Amino acid sequence: MRKWMTALAAAGAAAAIASPAAAQAGRSVAGANCINPPRLDCPQANCATEARTAKGNAVEPKTGRPFYLDFPCDLKPGEKVTFILNLHGMGSVGNWQRHYFPAIDFKEKHRLVIATPTAATEQPQRRWVGEADDAYLQNISDLVIREFGRSNIKAYWLVGHSQGGMTSRRIVCSDYFKDKVDGFVSLSGGRINPPNAPPGTLNARPAGTPAPAAPAAGPPQSQPLPACDFSFIFAVGELEVANGIAAGSPWAEKYRCGPRRAARLVVDEKPGYVTATDQSRGPSWGRFARPGKAQVMVYPGCGDGRVVADVVRLDKGHTEGLEPKIMDAILTLMGQARGGKLQRGG
């Protein structure tokens, strides 16, 4: 995985240091020009040092910490957008997450502004922790709201993979985010489960497979329900959950949603960008990027305009990047949910 992260860092650096001619005409935000970066496969033995250490094309001015900022190249003044704060998991970096959940490929279609930062804490593994990271995320949020306009951000979503999902769960109802965030996508980062959900319905690996170096453990099943309102989409690899996903959802019950619908199958002929190069960790950790299928299960008719859904990526593990059609399906669900917290006084 570290080798693949190195390759991804090179791809991001190549985009960030591209010549001015590569950037389309348009605005610059926090030093980031609108660029549609190519998907580059950096030779793992020939990555320049600056490529391995690149952390973004924008700078958060209060801390001086870089992050990736992507937005539509054809964005018009006053146009409505959806803002995504996209958080990586433990042991990872922002550019890995930018490829694992490649919303950037759909920023024009779905009118997205995507901020993808990197956590500061590196020992024992890079992870989101402490007040400094929380303040950094708040600063990025403030910057995006200021630069793109509070009235122009029709919806604000937190997206997090693994420990990034757990971090999103921790901060979504905090004083800063509770009046801003309209939705939360947990990518193998823990599901809001019923209290009596059987063991293995969060992110447990199948019996007999090696434990990953960065465990994909979700929050405790007895954790109280979040104390604020937001839409919730949970996506997980089938090989991560030994007993499947519980059919019941207390979050769906909160919004009086109907029973979960039968799964809609999404079939991808193209692979995602992220692969797990260390096959010794077993299929629950992940295998090489490849085409796939996913089950999308929606709880219909939720009150307050909320969306609650479960997504199971068949025959996939913890670190295999999302394929294009399932990405589009998740982003479409996000677009169907109620937004507007920022306009209602957040």
C-alpha positions, -999 to 999 in steps of 0.1 A, spaced: 0 0 0 29 24 8 43 18 -27 10 26 -43 6 57 -21 40 68 -34 28 63 -70 -3 83 -63 17 111 -47 37 114 -79 5 117 -99 -7 145 -77 26 163 -78 27 161 -116 -7 178 -117 3 204 -91 35 214 -108 21 213 -144 29 242 -166 5 272 -166 -6 261 -201 -21 229 -185 -45 249 -163 -77 260 -180 -87 297 -177 -106 304 -145 -102 312 -109 -74 304 -85 -83 295 -49 -57 293 -22 -31 290 -49 -49 262 -66 -58 266 -103 -85 246 -119 -67 216 -134 -81 183 -146 -50 162 -137 -41 131 -157 -41 97 -140 -4 90 -140 12 57 -131 45 67 -116 72 40 -119 76 29 -83 114 29 -86 117 63 -103 96 88 -83 113 121 -75 115 131 -39 92 161 -44 66 138 -60 66 115 -29 62 144 -5 36 164 -24 5 170 -3 -16 193 -24 -20 221 -48 -36 246 -24 -24 261 10 -45 267 41 -32 302 50 -36 301 88 -14 270 93 5 270 60 -5 233 55 -12 222 19 -42 203 7 -58 193 -26 -86 216 -38 -105 206 -70 -135 224 -85 -152 226 -119 -131 243 -146 -162 259 -161 -176 272 -128 -197 303 -133 -201 332 -108 -230 324 -85 -233 288 -95 -245 263 -69 -220 236 -59 -217 207 -34 -187 209 -11 -170 176 -1 -144 174 26 -127 141 18 -106 125 46 -81 96 42 -77 67 66 -49 57 90 -15 53 74 -26 71 42 -24 106 27 -47 130 9 -36 121 -26 -44 84 -19 -79 94 -8 -82 116 -38 -78 85 -59 -96 60 -36 -128 81 -37 -122 99 -70 -150 125 -69 -126 147 -89 -136 127 -120 -172 139 -116 -166 175 -104 -180 189 -137 -210 166 -139 -221 169 -103 -207 205 -97 -184 196 -69 -158 214 -49 -136 188 -32 -110 195 -5 -87 166 3 -62 172 31 -35 152 48 -33 146 86 -3 160 105 2 132 130 26 106 116 34 83 145 28 55 149 8 59 117 -5 90 100 -40 96 113 -65 123 122 -62 132 159 -62 162 182 -72 198 182 -46 209 156 -61 186 129 -97 197 139 -87 233 136 -70 226 102 -102 210 89 -123 239 101 -99 264 85 -102 246 52 -140 246 55 -140 284 63 -117 290 32 -140 271 9 -172 288 22 -156 322 19 -141 317 -16 -171 300 -32 -198 318 -13 -220 305 16 -251 311 -5 -236 291 -34 -229 259 -14 -261 240 -17 -248 210 3 -218 202 24 -207 165 28 -181 148 49 -166 118 33 -141 96 51 -124 62 46 -116 40 76 -102 62 103 -112 92 82 -148 79 84 -145 75 122 -131 110 124 -161 123 103 -184 105 127 -166 122 156 -168 157 143 -201 157 123 -221 169 154 -194 190 169 -201 227 176 -184 238 144 -198 212 119 -233 204 132 -249 235 116 -229 232 83 -227 195 73 -257 181 54 -245 146 49 -218 120 57 -204 91 36 -186 65 57 -163 44 35 -155 14 56 -154 38 85 -182 24 107 -220 22 102 -246 36 125 -259 2 136 -287 -11 157 -276 -18 193 -282 -55 189 -264 -58 155 -244 -91 155 -206 -90 156 -189 -85 123 -215 -62 108 -192 -31 109 -159 -38 93 -148 -72 107 -126 -93 84 -136 -129 76 -123 -156 98 -89 -169 89 -76 -138 71 -47 -118 84 -53 -87 104 -44 -55 85 -16 -33 98 -42 -5 101 -73 -22 114 -105 -12 97 -125 -12 130 -156 9 132 -169 27 163 -184 5 191 -219 -7 183 -232 7 216 -221 42 206 -250 66 211 -267 80 180 -253 113 167 -271 143 181 -276 163 150 -293 159 116 -276 146 84 -280 122 56 -259 90 58 -245 66 32 -224 36 43 -202 19 18 -181 -12 26 -163 -41 8 -182 -74 10 -150 -91 22 -147 -68 52 -179 -78 69 -182 -114 81 -219 -113 87 -231 -88 62 -248 -55 70 -277 -54 94 -310 -48 76 -322 -24 103 -309 11 106 -316 34 136 -307 63 114 -334 53 89 -358 49 118 -350 84 130 -362 98 97 -392 74 94 -378 59 62 -394 28 47 -379 -7 48 -347 -10 29 -353 -17 -7 -339 -47 -25 -304 -41 -38 -299 -24 -71 -268 -39 -88 -243 -15 -103 -218 -31 -126 -185 -15 -134 -164 -26 -164 -135 -3 -154 -114 -6 -123 -108 20 -97 -73 37 -93 -62 23 -60 -49 -12 -55 -35 -31 -25 0 -41 -35 6 -62 -3 -14 -93 -11 -2 -110 21 -28 -92 42 -55 -112 26 -86 -104 5 -103 -85 33 -76 -59 31 -78 -56 -7 -65 -69 -40 -54 -54 -73 -77 -27 -88 -102 -44 -111 -138 -40 -124 -165 -48 -99 -202 -50 -89 -219 -32 -60 -253 -35 -43 -270 -1 -36 -297 -4 -10 -318 27 -2 -342 33 27 -370 51 8 -392 80 18 -371 94 46 -385 125 63 -368 159 62 -355 152 28 -328 129 41 -311 100 23 -301 69 41 -284 41 21 -261 11 23 -236 1 -4 -219 -32 -5 -190 -36 -30 -191 -73 -39 -158 -93 -36 -139 -62 -25 -117 -54 4 -108 -24 25 -83 -6 2 -96 -12 -33 -105 22 -49 -141 29 -60 -149 22 -96 -165 50 -118 -202 38 -119 -205 32 -82 -188 66 -76 -215 81 -99 -242 63 -80 -230 75 -46 -227 111 -58 -262 109 -73 -276 98 -39 -257 127 -23 -273 151 -47 -308 138 -39 -305 146 -2 -316 178 15 -289 204 17 -289 241 27 -276 240 63 -252 269 55 -281 290 42 -302 282 73 -277 298 96 -247 275 99 
